[in-house]
Structures are given as structure tokens and as C-alpha cells.
């Protein structure tokens, strides 16, 4: 599991890409996701329209040369809103993931390394949070902190934290029995230093894999919560929000809901394929079990 | 004996977790700006008399811990308080729960009826185009957002083909065929998602069993493929599949909130959203509690079932 990680710098990265390429489909998924991210970043260059500006004499236009994805109920270009939507989805997912990592990794590290009461306390708290379905926990947090894209990111991040804490703890439990940890202790390194320099780098791999696998869930969660009207607020473009608005005009203007849905599905699929492939690359043992 | 002590330990930790859940749900109302009084009267300005009654009932002038005990005592006796609109929270939930359970069962049936055969087929035809097709289908199932699937299904089957209703609910006790017609689209939209998960686990589990000596032995004995696979291999592969089914049923409760919203399904997911939008906090609290309880019970049953079914499990 550590073979890829021990390689440092560009050589390790090259080896990683070599293995990923050999996997075929995940490599394809990786590029699908990269393209979607680039489209999101390059939004102002790709489209001449403003994603939020309403044009009252231009509503419900079917797909045409000027508006390849048509226009919505307020006359806004659906293509523009869809590619700007990529920005919101990806940033909410990234912020959520960062929160989960910033909270979950240290908690798991402390829990696994110190054991005993610290471990028991942190893990029981994690159990309690895990006893809620993720969506429900996120909803509950939104009830307290309010709606909006940032709050959705915070809610998803907190809902994910126990998953990361638990995974990190499991990984630390294996690593802390290794001889090199014993060696670090023998030469007089203090606990914080051992945690930071020895345990953390050697136990982070499964967390990295899970992070790539869950980023797609973050996009889904953002879309779901915005779909419910609790996430991104109008007039900002979000795939979930656009699908929900489009649902009302499904018979007369299906393009309003369909195109953001397709973009959302492609991004999630790309990231999921990549995450799966990464899992296989980092855990060659899993490859055979499919 | 080991099993019994495992169960005892599992139930003991469950009680701790349950208490933790109740603390979190209890605290949500206190975290709100304005605190509990505001939460219980989010619609109207309460009279001093109303505030006094509320304070007395929930012990709001006492320390937080005492308030929690008071609240827990009321909840355990079935008093979930009243919605800000008046009706008792528990009766509102009881009214809506059957529709949600009905939908949940239908979703799981759809997921199992498609996921298990797909997974078995992929495992048996491993590394052929059939396997790759089955794996791709299940991958699509798990990655396409289910609310998008729902929109596409409504577009095709209700609006274009005019074949199934696009929303609404009919009780199966009154008109079964009409009820099933309303059930198909919501159940399939989210069932596909879980079919994907179930088929992936089924495939993995089946491959492991098919490679084991047990099935090879049956082959050597001259048993034809079909008889070796059904029922011998499937029986041996079923434990992880059942576990995943249990766990996904729990997670499903979250997804059903959205599906109920799209299809105007009068379940507790819809009630939860309704209460969030109306700032009906006592109702939010009650529904969340019921949700968490159902989720908790499903997970507990899955765990216990797993322990019973799998003799190799280590009870620690």
C-alpha cells in the first residue's frame, strides 16, 4: 500500500499516473472530471452571457445556435448557468471535504495514538453522529446554522467528519505498532513530533483514497440540498437548484432541468470512476475482487 | 455464549448512542437563535401565560441538564410536544409514517430484484462483455443523481408516454392498482441507486464464493453450473449482501426525503421538509428523532442478523 507513496516528488507522481493509465476506465474518469473542472474555471471565457442576468423577452427559448441549452423561465442562458454551476458544486464539495479532513484527521490521529479514554470518548461521539443518515445530519445542521451554499458545505463537512476520524483511527492503530514508531520513540522524539512526522505521513493513504471517492458524494449532496431549496440561493446557479426549477416546466421546457442534470451526472461519474481506480492503484490486493 | 455476550455489549453501547442522539436532537432547539421559546412560537407572539406554561412543562427556568431529563421523560411517555400549528407532533408523524414505510419497502424490493440477479450474472460471466456491461450499469446506477433519474422518468413515462402519474399517492388499502401505479416511478428512481450498490457487492461476494473450494468441489462432483450456482453459491454469498441491504435501507431514509418531495408523497420526509420551511421546530425535532430511531433500529437489526448468520464473526 505504501509503495507508491514512498516514491517522492515527480517520480512517484509519474508512477502513479502510469498505473492509473493501465487501469483504463478510471483514467478516462480522471480526464472527465478534469475537463468538467476546467470548463467551470474557464466559464467567463467560454460563454458571453451573465449567469444571473434576467432577460424578460427571452424566456423559455428552446436550444438554438445562440443558446445551445436554451433559456430558462427568467430568460437566462442555461448553458452559462450550467457551466457556472460547476464552480459552485465543486467549491462546495471541496470546502466540505476540507472541513471533514481538518476536523476528522486530527481526531482520528489522537484517538488512535493515545487510545484508552480519549479514544473511547472520541469514538462514541463519532458513533452518535454516525447514527444519523448523512442527509439528515446535514439537514439538522442547516436548521441550526441556516441555508446557503457556505452553510451547506459546513453541514456536509461536519456530517462527514466522523467517517474520516474513524478511518484515520483504524489506520493509525496499524501504523503505531510498526518498528519505526518504536525507533522514533527510542531516540527521544515527543508524542506531538511522532504524530506529525511519523504516524501522519504513514497512515494518511486510505484517507486520501476516501477523499477522492467522497468528493463526488459532496457534489451529489450539494445538488440534493440545493434541489430541496436549502443550499445555494437564487439567483446563483447550482445544478440542484436548476433541476428543481426546471422540474416545474418539465412539459414545456425540459432543457432547463435536463442539461444541468447531465452535467452533474457526468462530473459525479468521472470523479467516482477516478476514485475507484485510485483505490485499486493504492490497494493492489482489491483489484481482483472487483 | 460468545454470541450472547456480543449481543449484550452491542445493546449496551446502543443505549449510550441512543442517549447521545437524544442529546443532540434536544440541543438543536437550544442552539437556535432565540432559544426554545422562540422555537415553540416561531409563528406568533406568545402571551405571558403561554410562555409560563411552556416554561413549566419543559422546566425552561431550570439548568440545562434538568431540562434534558424533563424533555426525555416526556418523549419516553410519547409526548413529542405540539406543532406550532397546533396538532400533536406524534399524531402528525403517525399519519405520515405508513406512506414512507410503503415506499421504503417498494424501493428495497426494486433494488434487490434488479441488483442481486445483475451481480450474480456479472460474477458468473466474469471478465466477459456481459460482466463489463453489468458493472457499467451498476456504476451508472450509483452515480446518476437519483433526483435527476426521477426527473427523466417523469418526463418519459408521465409527460411523453402518459403512462404513469407524475406525482401523488394512493393508499394500497383503498385502491391497490392505482396505488401501485403511483408507486412505480418514485420506487424505481431511487431503487436504481441501491440496485447499483447491491449488484456490486453481490458480484464481489459471488466471485469470492465461486473461487472457493466448496463450489469447485461441487463442480468436480459433476454438478452442472446452474445447480452449483443456485442455490449453493448464492446461499454462501448472501451474508455481505444482506449487510449491505440493511445498511442501505438506513441510508435510504435520507434519500427518500427528496423523492417524497419530488413526487408529492405524503411521508415523513415530506413532513420534515415542510417543518423546516415553516420553521416548525417542535415538528423538526420530533421527525428527526423518529428518523434517527428508525435508522438506529435498522442498523442494530443488521448487526445482530450479521452476527447470527456469520459463524466466523469475531465477537469483539
HADDOCK unambig.tbl for C-alpha pairs under 7 A between the chains (distance, minus, plus):
assign (segid A and resid 127 and name CA) (segid B and resid 17 and name CA) 6.63 0.50 0.50
assign (segid A and resid 128 and name CA) (segid B and resid 17 and name CA) 5.14 0.50 0.50
assign (segid A and resid 128 and name CA) (segid B and resid 20 and name CA) 5.77 0.50 0.50
assign (segid A and resid 128 and name CA) (segid B and resid 21 and name CA) 5.86 0.50 0.50
assign (segid A and resid 131 and name CA) (segid B and resid 292 and name CA) 6.80 0.50 0.50
assign (segid A and resid 131 and name CA) (segid B and resid 296 and name CA) 6.06 0.50 0.50
assign (segid A and resid 132 and name CA) (segid B and resid 292 and name CA) 5.54 0.50 0.50
assign (segid A and resid 132 and name CA) (segid B and resid 295 and name CA) 6.96 0.50 0.50
assign (segid A and resid 133 and name CA) (segid B and resid 250 and name CA) 6.90 0.50 0.50
assign (segid A and resid 133 and name CA) (segid B and resid 251 and name CA) 5.40 0.50 0.50
assign (segid A and resid 133 and name CA) (segid B and resid 254 and name CA) 5.87 0.50 0.50
assign (segid A and resid 135 and name CA) (segid B and resid 254 and name CA) 5.13 0.50 0.50
assign (segid A and resid 136 and name CA) (segid B and resid 254 and name CA) 5.80 0.50 0.50
assign (segid A and resid 143 and name CA) (segid B and resid 276 and name CA) 6.80 0.50 0.50
assign (segid A and resid 144 and name CA) (segid B and resid 28 and name CA) 6.60 0.50 0.50
assign (segid A and resid 144 and name CA) (segid B and resid 31 and name CA) 6.41 0.50 0.50
assign (segid A and resid 144 and name CA) (segid B and resid 32 and name CA) 5.59 0.50 0.50
assign (segid A and resid 220 and name CA) (segid B and resid 145 and name CA) 6.51 0.50 0.50
assign (segid A and resid 228 and name CA) (segid B and resid 258 and name CA) 6.91 0.50 0.50
assign (segid A and resid 247 and name CA) (segid B and resid 151 and name CA) 6.85 0.50 0.50
assign (segid A and resid 250 and name CA) (segid B and resid 155 and name CA) 6.72 0.50 0.50
assign (segid A and resid 251 and name CA) (segid B and resid 159 and name CA) 6.33 0.50 0.50
assign (segid A and resid 261 and name CA) (segid B and resid 148 and name CA) 5.71 0.50 0.50
assign (segid A and resid 265 and name CA) (segid B and resid 143 and name CA) 6.51 0.50 0.50
assign (segid A and resid 265 and name CA) (segid B and resid 144 and name CA) 4.85 0.50 0.50
assign (segid A and resid 265 and name CA) (segid B and resid 145 and name CA) 6.29 0.50 0.50
assign (segid A and resid 268 and name CA) (segid B and resid 143 and name CA) 5.97 0.50 0.50
assign (segid A and resid 269 and name CA) (segid B and resid 143 and name CA) 5.36 0.50 0.50
assign (segid A and resid 289 and name CA) (segid B and resid 204 and name CA) 5.63 0.50 0.50
assign (segid A and resid 290 and name CA) (segid B and resid 204 and name CA) 5.89 0.50 0.50
